[in-house]
Amino acid sequence: MPHDSQIARWQRALVAMSGTTIVVAVVAALYWAQGILIPVALAIFFTFLLSPLVRALQHLRLGRIPSVLLVVASTGVVLAAMGWLVGGQVTGLMTQLPDHTTKIKGKIKSIREHSSVLGRLERMADEITGEFKSPMQPEEPALPMTPAVAPPELPPWLKQLPGYLSSAAETIAALALTLVLTVFMLLNREDLRDRFLRLIGNSRMSATTKAVDDAAHRVSRYLLTQALINTGFGICVAMGLFLIGVEYFLLWGVIAGLMRYVPYLGTWIAAAMPITLSLAISDSLWQPLAVFGLYLVLEMLSGSVLEPWLLGRSIGVSGVAQLVSAAFWAFLWGPLGLVLSAPMTVVLLVLGKYVPQLEFLDILLGNQPALRPRESYYQRLLARDQDEAAQLVLCQAKILPAGSVYDELLIPSLNYVKRDRENDSLTAAEAAAICQTTREILADLGHQRTASDSTGKDRDSDAPPVRVLACPARDEADRLALEMLEQLLDPNRWSVEVVGVDVLTGELLEQAAAEPPALICVGALPPGGLARTRYLCKRLRSQFPLSKIIVGRWGLEGSVEENRAQFVEAGADLMSTTLLEARKQLNGWLPILVKGRQATAKQSA
């Protein structure tokens, strides 16, 4: 029979192949079905964008249907007017652009004349090329040609007419479908929400409904505010270009407003066209510099002032995800996909935050750290990057409450080591190296001991520290955890003796019998070690019936009460799941242990 690890690897490979196939199929479907999916995406975008306006009209006692029709009709009129203006600007630009050909050629010729280095290189290339040219061969007498009658050619516009008609028909059909879908989505918002809830499951209907409503409200508010900011940005660009004297300022303003949906690069992609045009046709550098300054100032005001003020905190999309999404949707759907990339990314991110089945979207697109600090710390240990791991521990020690860095970072890393050793994904040498690195980081932490929970009145200030025998249950990870406990305890109150891992149970009992400890702490980090710890507790209880025994199952997350019951049955007094809990338990016992030791000393005297 094949080994279990081989079966697991085969299953993981099958899952990876299946996932890759699904991803490829989805991408192919997005590309080939763009004729249908683009209107649907636009309809979803307009639905989120116009929902706040529809709700506002409904609050004014206007019915659902009149509100939807009024908002959609107004939006359609605005978009049609903007399209008519932009179309006129594009037509004018295409008509007048050939008139600037002479000026553009003169600029290029001037640049070439002033570039002496390029001129010399060009002449040198011409001379070298001339040496390789073969001498001209004498021309042969031409044979008499038979005149051929060429068929009459159609005018160019007539040849291209079918293509224009086809593109126009596709555009009109897409716009009509978008309009109809937007109207029906706005009219049936609640029904679509209920169907979505049924799709993701109705086991937690109340919480899911609140999450979906909150997500839809946040996305609508975000997209509407972003649309207003981008529209204002485009208007300011058009007005600024008009004052500077740049031709076709309305066209550049519309392009600037649309391209600003593209993160980081959209503004400068839109600025490249008017800057290039002004460089080509203006007589001085003042105009292109003024255009560049206009875009720079407006982008700084929009990105640094308006967006933080109006949008508050970010929606939570990472910068890398925004750029990758823009490239992905531009590849699939062209310029329209580039404009829709930011709204679609926001919608997908919110779905990933609120829908458990789509949590992977939140991980891929969100700007929150993908790994918790404990996981990042363990990953740095696996990569043998001790400097970064130590830096992470020191940073967390400044942020977390006193002593919590042990339970939040160091103990979980030892739990991960034990887990990976049991799964055979970590060799003994690698585990030893991680433990050694952890010990060095623990030493660099600088003996950060916190104050005891008990006050000085709870003990005799002249009394010596209470002796604690710290016994690791199995391995070096358990011993390291006990050394962390030693750092957490006040050295004026406690004297901790950590036993080595190689000491046998019989040897341990013989050594401790000479001076029975007041308290014994058994370190047994999960996973595993349950049977060995129970055996050790039984032996220690039989040898030291008067000593207090506490078991440290630090990092245990499940079956806490079951573990506690087994250890109490084996002879332990208490069990703790964190180092801070163990310190609190020990400090609670401290007055009793001090008084008991004083009573014993008096009896002996």
C-alpha positions as semicolon CSV with decimal commas, in nm:
position;residue;x (nm);y (nm);z (nm)
1;M;0,000;0,000;0,000
2;P;0,126;0,350;-0,070
3;H;0,234;0,560;0,223
4;D;-0,013;0,813;0,366
5;S;0,217;1,104;0,274
6;Q;0,229;0,982;-0,087
7;I;-0,151;0,969;-0,098
8;A;-0,169;1,318;0,049
9;R;0,075;1,451;-0,213
10;W;-0,126;1,286;-0,489
11;Q;-0,447;1,442;-0,356
12;R;-0,286;1,786;-0,333
13;A;-0,158;1,754;-0,690
14;L;-0,508;1,658;-0,808
15;V;-0,661;1,956;-0,625
16;A;-0,399;2,189;-0,775
17;M;-0,467;2,059;-1,127
18;S;-0,841;2,096;-1,076
19;G;-0,799;2,450;-0,946
20;T;-0,578;2,545;-1,239
21;T;-0,829;2,402;-1,485
22;I;-1,112;2,596;-1,324
23;V;-0,913;2,921;-1,333
24;V;-0,825;2,875;-1,700
25;A;-1,187;2,794;-1,783
26;V;-1,313;3,102;-1,597
27;V;-1,062;3,332;-1,770
28;A;-1,152;3,186;-2,110
29;A;-1,522;3,234;-2,037
30;L;-1,462;3,596;-1,932
31;Y;-1,282;3,662;-2,259
32;W;-1,511;3,485;-2,504
33;A;-1,835;3,594;-2,334
34;Q;-1,737;3,958;-2,298
35;G;-2,022;4,061;-2,526
36;I;-2,263;3,956;-2,251
37;L;-2,050;3,999;-1,940
38;I;-1,946;4,361;-2,009
39;P;-2,310;4,487;-2,012
40;V;-2,375;4,285;-1,696
41;A;-2,069;4,434;-1,525
42;L;-2,171;4,783;-1,634
43;A;-2,523;4,723;-1,506
44;I;-2,391;4,609;-1,166
45;F;-2,165;4,914;-1,154
46;F;-2,451;5,152;-1,232
47;T;-2,678;4,970;-0,986
48;F;-2,435;5,027;-0,699
49;L;-2,371;5,380;-0,823
50;L;-2,735;5,486;-0,853
51;S;-2,883;5,300;-0,554
52;P;-2,816;5,587;-0,307
53;L;-2,992;5,830;-0,543
54;V;-3,291;5,597;-0,579
55;R;-3,314;5,554;-0,201
56;A;-3,294;5,932;-0,154
57;L;-3,588;5,986;-0,391
58;Q;-3,786;5,712;-0,214
59;H;-3,731;5,890;0,117
60;L;-3,897;6,191;-0,044
61;R;-4,218;5,986;-0,081
62;L;-4,156;5,905;-0,448
63;G;-4,240;5,548;-0,547
64;R;-3,987;5,285;-0,642
65;I;-4,067;5,277;-1,014
66;P;-4,076;5,657;-1,064
67;S;-3,754;5,693;-0,866
68;V;-3,572;5,432;-1,072
69;L;-3,698;5,568;-1,403
70;L;-3,614;5,927;-1,311
71;V;-3,260;5,842;-1,197
72;V;-3,186;5,617;-1,495
73;A;-3,331;5,866;-1,744
74;S;-3,131;6,153;-1,595
75;T;-2,815;5,944;-1,604
76;G;-2,882;5,846;-1,964
77;V;-2,933;6,209;-2,067
78;V;-2,608;6,313;-1,899
79;L;-2,414;6,028;-2,059
80;A;-2,568;6,097;-2,402
81;A;-2,482;6,466;-2,381
82;M;-2,130;6,384;-2,272
83;G;-2,096;6,132;-2,556
84;W;-2,219;6,390;-2,809
85;L;-1,969;6,648;-2,685
86;V;-1,683;6,398;-2,680
87;G;-1,776;6,273;-3,027
88;G;-1,764;6,625;-3,161
89;Q;-1,428;6,684;-2,997
90;V;-1,285;6,362;-3,140
91;T;-1,411;6,449;-3,488
92;G;-1,258;6,795;-3,466
93;L;-0,927;6,653;-3,343
94;M;-0,910;6,402;-3,627
95;T;-0,996;6,674;-3,878
96;Q;-0,743;6,933;-3,761
97;L;-0,460;6,701;-3,664
98;P;-0,324;6,683;-4,025
99;D;-0,303;7,063;-4,023
100;H;-0,036;7,042;-3,754
101;T;0,179;6,801;-3,956
102;T;0,413;7,074;-4,081
103;K;0,467;7,212;-3,731
104;I;0,532;6,864;-3,587
105;K;0,783;6,788;-3,867
106;G;0,957;7,117;-3,798
107;K;0,987;7,028;-3,427
108;I;1,134;6,689;-3,512
109;K;1,378;6,844;-3,761
110;S;1,486;7,102;-3,503
111;I;1,548;6,831;-3,247
112;R;1,755;6,633;-3,495
113;E;1,961;6,940;-3,590
114;H;2,033;7,024;-3,228
115;S;2,129;6,667;-3,153
116;S;2,481;6,666;-3,300
117;V;2,567;6,326;-3,157
118;L;2,266;6,166;-3,319
119;G;2,344;6,343;-3,646
120;R;2,701;6,214;-3,656
121;L;2,586;5,863;-3,573
122;E;2,326;5,880;-3,850
123;R;2,581;6,001;-4,108
124;M;2,824;5,730;-4,000
125;A;2,555;5,466;-4,041
126;D;2,472;5,600;-4,388
127;E;2,839;5,587;-4,495
128;I;2,885;5,232;-4,367
129;T;2,565;5,119;-4,531
130;G;2,673;5,277;-4,862
131;E;2,989;5,066;-4,872
132;F;2,783;4,748;-4,878
133;K;2,554;4,861;-5,155
134;S;2,612;4,673;-5,480
135;P;2,669;4,870;-5,804
136;M;2,369;4,936;-6,015
137;Q;2,299;4,673;-6,278
138;P;2,205;4,789;-6,628
139;E;1,838;4,784;-6,681
140;E;1,699;4,530;-6,925
141;P;1,465;4,653;-7,195
142;A;1,110;4,633;-7,082
143;L;0,885;4,390;-7,259
144;P;0,568;4,524;-7,409
145;M;0,283;4,495;-7,159
146;T;-0,062;4,385;-7,255
147;P;-0,307;4,642;-7,128
148;A;-0,540;4,501;-6,863
149;V;-0,881;4,631;-6,778
150;A;-0,907;4,684;-6,400
151;P;-1,250;4,651;-6,242
152;P;-1,388;4,970;-6,095
153;E;-1,295;5,011;-5,728
154;L;-1,547;5,100;-5,462
155;P;-1,495;5,415;-5,254
156;P;-1,305;5,353;-4,927
157;W;-1,599;5,461;-4,711
158;L;-1,824;5,210;-4,888
159;K;-1,577;4,927;-4,823
160;Q;-1,563;5,007;-4,452
161;L;-1,935;5,066;-4,416
162;P;-2,026;4,704;-4,317
163;G;-1,767;4,708;-4,041
164;Y;-1,891;5,042;-3,910
165;L;-2,250;4,923;-3,915
166;S;-2,160;4,602;-3,733
167;S;-1,965;4,788;-3,461
168;A;-2,245;5,042;-3,421
169;A;-2,505;4,767;-3,392
170;E;-2,299;4,584;-3,127
171;T;-2,250;4,906;-2,930
172;I;-2,617;4,996;-2,943
173;A;-2,717;4,643;-2,839
174;A;-2,471;4,649;-2,546
175;L;-2,598;4,989;-2,430
176;A;-2,958;4,875;-2,454
177;L;-2,885;4,559;-2,256
178;T;-2,698;4,761;-1,993
179;L;-2,989;5,004;-1,961
180;V;-3,249;4,729;-1,925
181;L;-3,040;4,534;-1,672
182;T;-2,975;4,846;-1,466
183;V;-3,346;4,926;-1,449
184;F;-3,441;4,573;-1,346
185;M;-3,160;4,546;-1,091
186;L;-3,266;4,872;-0,929
187;L;-3,630;4,764;-0,926
188;N;-3,552;4,419;-0,781
189;R;-3,274;4,494;-0,533
190;E;-3,434;4,301;-0,247
191;D;-3,517;4,000;-0,463
192;L;-3,159;3,982;-0,592
193;R;-3,032;4,012;-0,236
194;D;-3,256;3,724;-0,120
195;R;-3,140;3,504;-0,404
196;F;-2,781;3,584;-0,320
197;L;-2,845;3,491;0,043
198;R;-3,001;3,161;-0,064
199;L;-2,700;3,095;-0,284
200;I;-2,445;3,140;-0,005
201;G;-2,659;2,954;0,250
202;N;-2,926;3,046;0,503
203;S;-2,783;2,879;0,814
204;R;-2,701;3,222;0,964
205;M;-2,969;3,429;0,798
206;S;-2,968;3,720;1,043
207;A;-2,592;3,781;1,044
208;T;-2,561;3,722;0,670
209;T;-2,843;3,965;0,590
210;K;-2,683;4,239;0,797
211;A;-2,346;4,172;0,638
212;V;-2,483;4,182;0,282
213;D;-2,684;4,500;0,347
214;D;-2,382;4,668;0,504
215;A;-2,158;4,556;0,218
216;A;-2,401;4,685;-0,047
217;H;-2,435;5,017;0,135
218;R;-2,059;5,058;0,169
219;V;-1,993;4,973;-0,195
220;S;-2,268;5,206;-0,319
221;R;-2,146;5,494;-0,105
222;Y;-1,785;5,435;-0,206
223;L;-1,857;5,417;-0,580
224;L;-2,088;5,720;-0,573
225;T;-1,833;5,929;-0,384
226;Q;-1,554;5,813;-0,613
227;A;-1,765;5,897;-0,918
228;L;-1,828;6,248;-0,783
229;I;-1,457;6,300;-0,714
230;N;-1,357;6,175;-1,059
231;T;-1,625;6,388;-1,225
232;G;-1,504;6,694;-1,040
233;F;-1,148;6,606;-1,135
234;G;-1,244;6,589;-1,503
235;I;-1,431;6,922;-1,485
236;C;-1,134;7,094;-1,320
237;V;-0,899;6,949;-1,584
238;A;-1,122;7,076;-1,865
239;M;-1,148;7,422;-1,711
240;G;-0,774;7,440;-1,645
241;L;-0,686;7,332;-1,998
242;F;-0,932;7,589;-2,135
243;L;-0,757;7,865;-1,939
244;I;-0,415;7,742;-2,050
245;G;-0,528;7,743;-2,411
246;V;-0,513;7,371;-2,494
247;E;-0,746;7,267;-2,774
248;Y;-1,019;7,004;-2,722
249;F;-1,020;7,058;-2,344
250;L;-1,360;6,884;-2,307
251;L;-1,219;6,563;-2,455
252;W;-0,918;6,566;-2,223
253;G;-1,139;6,639;-1,924
254;V;-1,366;6,340;-1,995
255;I;-1,066;6,112;-2,049
256;A;-0,910;6,235;-1,721
257;G;-1,230;6,165;-1,526
258;L;-1,262;5,814;-1,671
259;M;-0,897;5,720;-1,647
260;R;-0,881;5,821;-1,283
261;Y;-1,061;5,498;-1,203
262;V;-0,733;5,328;-1,296
263;P;-0,523;5,330;-0,976
264;Y;-0,197;5,525;-0,961
265;L;-0,136;5,535;-1,337
266;G;-0,471;5,649;-1,477
267;T;-0,418;6,022;-1,422
268;W;-0,081;6,022;-1,592
269;I;-0,200;5,809;-1,881
270;A;-0,473;6,069;-1,938
271;A;-0,220;6,353;-1,899
272;A;0,021;6,207;-2,155
273;M;-0,206;6,294;-2,450
274;P;-0,260;6,669;-2,390
275;I;0,103;6,711;-2,280
276;T;0,227;6,544;-2,598
277;L;-0,009;6,751;-2,814
278;S;0,098;7,077;-2,650
279;L;0,464;6,983;-2,689
280;A;0,410;6,917;-3,059
281;I;0,214;7,227;-3,159
282;S;0,306;7,497;-2,906
283;D;0,579;7,748;-2,978
284;S;0,728;7,737;-2,625
285;L;0,760;7,503;-2,327
286;W;0,526;7,711;-2,112
287;Q;0,208;7,535;-2,221
288;P;0,323;7,170;-2,169
289;L;0,474;7,262;-1,832
290;A;0,150;7,433;-1,731
291;V;-0,050;7,124;-1,834
292;F;0,180;6,898;-1,632
293;G;0,151;7,127;-1,329
294;L;-0,228;7,130;-1,359
295;Y;-0,254;6,750;-1,350
296;L;0,000;6,729;-1,067
297;V;-0,181;6,980;-0,842
298;L;-0,526;6,832;-0,908
299;E;-0,407;6,477;-0,842
300;M;-0,244;6,581;-0,515
301;L;-0,558;6,761;-0,401
302;S;-0,785;6,473;-0,498
303;G;-0,570;6,192;-0,361
304;S;-0,440;6,361;-0,045
305;V;-0,728;6,589;0,058
306;L;-1,063;6,505;-0,099
307;E;-1,050;6,125;-0,091
308;P;-0,938;6,094;0,275
309;W;-1,197;6,356;0,374
310;L;-1,494;6,222;0,179
311;L;-1,417;5,851;0,177
312;G;-1,260;5,829;0,521
313;R;-1,050;5,520;0,556
314;S;-0,967;5,322;0,247
315;I;-1,196;5,045;0,129
316;G;-0,903;4,811;0,194
317;V;-0,772;4,715;-0,152
318;S;-0,397;4,668;-0,174
319;G;-0,199;4,865;-0,430
320;V;-0,059;4,555;-0,597
321;A;-0,409;4,406;-0,628
322;Q;-0,535;4,725;-0,793
323;L;-0,258;4,727;-1,052
324;V;-0,287;4,355;-1,125
325;S;-0,665;4,387;-1,152
326;A;-0,629;4,679;-1,393
327;A;-0,390;4,482;-1,614
328;F;-0,610;4,169;-1,598
329;W;-0,938;4,339;-1,693
330;A;-0,767;4,553;-1,957
331;F;-0,630;4,234;-2,116
332;L;-0,974;4,071;-2,115
333;W;-1,208;4,359;-2,196
334;G;-0,986;4,636;-2,334
335;P;-1,019;5,004;-2,233
336;L;-1,363;4,948;-2,080
337;G;-1,220;4,675;-1,858
338;L;-0,945;4,914;-1,752
339;V;-1,204;5,167;-1,633
340;L;-1,418;4,901;-1,463
341;S;-1,125;4,731;-1,289
342;A;-1,132;4,947;-0,974
343;P;-1,511;4,921;-0,907
344;M;-1,509;4,548;-0,979
345;T;-1,213;4,497;-0,746
346;V;-1,394;4,680;-0,466
347;V;-1,707;4,468;-0,515
348;L;-1,505;4,145;-0,513
349;L;-1,315;4,252;-0,202
350;V;-1,633;4,329;-0,007
351;L;-1,780;3,995;-0,113
352;G;-1,465;3,825;0,014
353;K;-1,497;4,001;0,350
354;Y;-1,861;3,911;0,409
355;V;-1,912;3,577;0,231
356;P;-1,721;3,286;0,390
357;Q;-1,708;3,091;0,064
358;L;-1,529;3,383;-0,104
359;E;-1,279;3,455;0,173
360;F;-0,991;3,390;-0,067
361;L;-1,082;3,715;-0,246
362;D;-1,024;3,911;0,075
363;I;-0,685;3,744;0,114
364;L;-0,582;3,812;-0,246
365;L;-0,717;4,166;-0,281
366;G;-0,711;4,311;0,071
367;N;-0,442;4,531;0,217
368;Q;-0,440;4,356;0,553
369;P;-0,139;4,133;0,632
370;A;-0,195;3,785;0,490
371;L;-0,021;3,622;0,787
372;R;-0,065;3,685;1,155
373;P;0,247;3,800;1,341
374;R;0,300;3,451;1,487
375;E;0,284;3,296;1,141
376;S;0,518;3,558;0,995
377;Y;0,761;3,495;1,279
378;Y;0,756;3,120;1,222
379;Q;0,798;3,170;0,848
380;R;1,109;3,381;0,914
381;L;1,244;3,104;1,137
382;L;1,186;2,849;0,860
383;A;1,371;3,077;0,618
384;R;1,668;3,098;0,861
385;D;1,626;3,477;0,873
386;Q;1,715;3,534;1,236
387;D;1,760;3,910;1,206
388;E;1,410;3,973;1,071
389;A;1,258;3,726;1,318
390;A;1,428;3,902;1,610
391;Q;1,318;4,239;1,478
392;L;0,959;4,117;1,456
393;V;0,971;3,995;1,818
394;L;1,113;4,324;1,943
395;C;0,851;4,524;1,752
396;Q;0,567;4,312;1,889
397;A;0,711;4,340;2,241
398;K;0,666;4,718;2,217
399;I;0,308;4,689;2,091
400;L;0,169;4,403;2,301
401;P;0,103;4,418;2,675
402;A;0,391;4,323;2,903
403;G;0,482;3,956;2,868
404;S;0,227;3,883;2,593
405;V;0,495;3,844;2,324
406;Y;0,577;3,500;2,467
407;D;0,221;3,371;2,424
408;E;0,158;3,552;2,096
409;L;0,480;3,473;1,905
410;L;0,732;3,245;2,076
411;I;0,503;2,974;2,213
412;P;0,301;2,938;1,886
413;S;0,624;2,897;1,690
414;L;0,720;2,604;1,915
415;N;0,370;2,459;1,867
416;Y;0,421;2,483;1,490
417;V;0,757;2,307;1,520
418;K;0,597;2,014;1,704
419;R;0,310;1,997;1,457
420;D;0,543;1,992;1,158
421;R;0,767;1,732;1,320
422;E;0,467;1,503;1,367
423;N;0,368;1,556;1,003
424;D;0,724;1,481;0,883
425;S;0,735;1,819;0,709
426;L;1,025;1,930;0,929
427;T;1,345;1,737;0,987
428;A;1,509;1,696;1,326
429;A;1,798;1,920;1,219
430;E;1,561;2,194;1,106
431;A;1,364;2,172;1,431
432;A;1,685;2,193;1,632
433;A;1,797;2,498;1,433
434;I;1,465;2,674;1,499
435;C;1,488;2,598;1,871
436;Q;1,845;2,731;1,882
437;T;1,739;3,049;1,702
438;T;1,448;3,089;1,942
439;R;1,684;3,051;2,238
440;E;1,912;3,322;2,100
441;I;1,616;3,554;2,037
442;L;1,495;3,479;2,388
443;A;1,833;3,586;2,523
444;D;1,823;3,904;2,313
445;L;1,481;3,983;2,453
446;G;1,673;4,084;2,760
447;H;1,519;3,905;3,056
448;Q;1,199;4,106;3,037
449;R;1,039;4,011;3,362
450;T;0,714;4,175;3,463
451;A;0,614;4,266;3,815
452;S;0,442;4,000;4,021
453;D;0,065;4,017;4,055
454;S;0,095;3,991;4,433
455;T;0,210;4,288;4,637
456;G;0,502;4,297;4,872
457;K;0,272;4,260;5,172
458;D;0,182;3,906;5,066
459;R;0,522;3,770;5,158
460;D;0,804;3,828;5,400
461;S;1,050;4,062;5,231
462;D;1,340;3,879;5,397
463;A;1,222;3,533;5,284
464;P;1,430;3,360;5,017
465;P;1,274;3,287;4,677
466;V;1,047;2,986;4,644
467;R;1,209;2,699;4,458
468;V;1,039;2,581;4,138
469;L;1,142;2,261;3,962
470;A;1,069;2,299;3,590
471;C;1,050;1,967;3,404
472;P;1,016;1,940;3,026
473;A;0,783;1,656;2,929
474;R;0,951;1,547;2,606
475;D;1,180;1,767;2,402
476;E;1,375;2,088;2,362
477;A;1,063;2,289;2,275
478;D;0,915;2,208;2,618
479;R;1,240;2,316;2,784
480;L;1,242;2,644;2,590
481;A;0,888;2,717;2,707
482;L;0,995;2,665;3,067
483;E;1,283;2,907;3,016
484;M;1,029;3,163;2,894
485;L;0,829;3,107;3,214
486;E;1,147;3,165;3,411
487;Q;1,190;3,503;3,242
488;L;0,831;3,598;3,323
489;L;0,865;3,521;3,695
490;D;1,009;3,770;3,944
491;P;1,358;3,642;4,039
492;N;1,317;3,794;4,386
493;R;1,020;3,569;4,452
494;W;1,097;3,256;4,252
495;S;1,405;3,042;4,198
496;V;1,343;2,836;3,885
497;E;1,554;2,528;3,810
498;V;1,498;2,405;3,453
499;V;1,584;2,036;3,411
500;G;1,759;1,916;3,095
501;V;1,579;1,713;2,832
502;D;1,824;1,423;2,854
503;V;1,760;1,367;3,227
504;L;1,566;1,045;3,284
505;T;1,264;1,036;3,512
506;G;1,443;0,820;3,770
507;E;1,743;1,053;3,778
508;L;1,511;1,353;3,811
509;L;1,336;1,202;4,113
510;E;1,666;1,116;4,281
511;Q;1,804;1,468;4,231
512;A;1,489;1,636;4,358
513;A;1,455;1,405;4,660
514;A;1,754;1,570;4,832
515;E;1,561;1,900;4,853
516;P;1,192;1,854;4,769
517;P;1,068;2,154;4,569
518;A;0,770;2,358;4,684
519;L;0,633;2,368;4,333
520;I;0,682;2,158;4,022
521;C;0,596;2,284;3,676
522;V;0,574;2,034;3,389
523;G;0,606;2,190;3,043
524;A;0,419;1,994;2,775
525;L;0,350;2,193;2,460
526;P;0,083;2,058;2,227
527;P;0,036;1,875;2,003
528;G;0,118;1,537;2,155
529;G;0,286;1,454;2,483
530;L;-0,035;1,374;2,669
531;A;0,054;1,020;2,780
532;R;0,413;1,115;2,872
533;T;0,292;1,411;3,080
534;R;0,034;1,202;3,267
535;Y;0,301;0,945;3,349
536;L;0,538;1,215;3,474
537;C;0,266;1,370;3,692
538;K;0,192;1,034;3,853
539;R;0,558;0,971;3,935
540;L;0,609;1,322;4,073
541;R;0,294;1,303;4,287
542;S;0,396;0,970;4,436
543;Q;0,746;1,104;4,513
544;F;0,644;1,454;4,634
545;P;0,292;1,436;4,784
546;L;0,317;1,782;4,946
547;S;0,446;1,973;4,642
548;K;0,220;2,173;4,415
549;I;0,220;2,047;4,053
550;I;0,115;2,261;3,759
551;V;0,109;2,146;3,397
552;G;0,176;2,393;3,119
553;R;-0,013;2,302;2,801
554;W;0,080;2,638;2,652
555;G;-0,071;2,700;2,311
556;L;-0,354;2,447;2,355
557;E;-0,670;2,562;2,172
558;G;-0,901;2,260;2,181
559;S;-1,002;1,995;2,438
560;V;-0,890;2,216;2,726
561;E;-1,127;2,075;2,988
562;E;-1,057;1,719;2,876
563;N;-0,682;1,771;2,917
564;R;-0,728;1,940;3,253
565;A;-0,936;1,651;3,386
566;Q;-0,677;1,394;3,280
567;F;-0,391;1,581;3,445
568;V;-0,583;1,638;3,768
569;E;-0,660;1,267;3,775
570;A;-0,288;1,194;3,728
571;G;-0,196;1,410;4,028
572;A;-0,156;1,765;3,899
573;D;-0,316;2,055;4,085
574;L;-0,364;2,295;3,796
575;M;-0,320;2,327;3,421
576;S;-0,257;2,647;3,224
577;T;-0,285;2,718;2,853
578;T;-0,075;3,038;2,846
579;L;0,241;3,152;3,018
580;L;0,065;3,454;3,165
581;E;-0,202;3,225;3,313
582;A;0,071;3,006;3,463
583;R;0,241;3,310;3,617
584;K;-0,090;3,422;3,765
585;Q;-0,150;3,077;3,913
586;L;0,198;3,065;4,064
587;N;0,166;3,412;4,211
588;G;-0,165;3,309;4,362
589;W;0,006;3,018;4,537
590;L;0,301;3,227;4,654
591;P;0,163;3,338;4,998
592;I;0,056;2,983;5,080
593;L;0,394;2,839;4,980
594;V;0,585;3,101;5,183
595;K;0,375;3,041;5,496
596;G;0,403;2,665;5,457
597;R;0,780;2,688;5,427
598;Q;0,798;2,909;5,738
599;A;0,585;2,664;5,933
600;T;0,805;2,374;5,828
601;A;1,115;2,569;5,928
602;K;0,969;2,638;6,276
603;Q;0,881;2,271;6,327
604;S;1,232;2,170;6,224
605;A;1,380;2,422;6,470
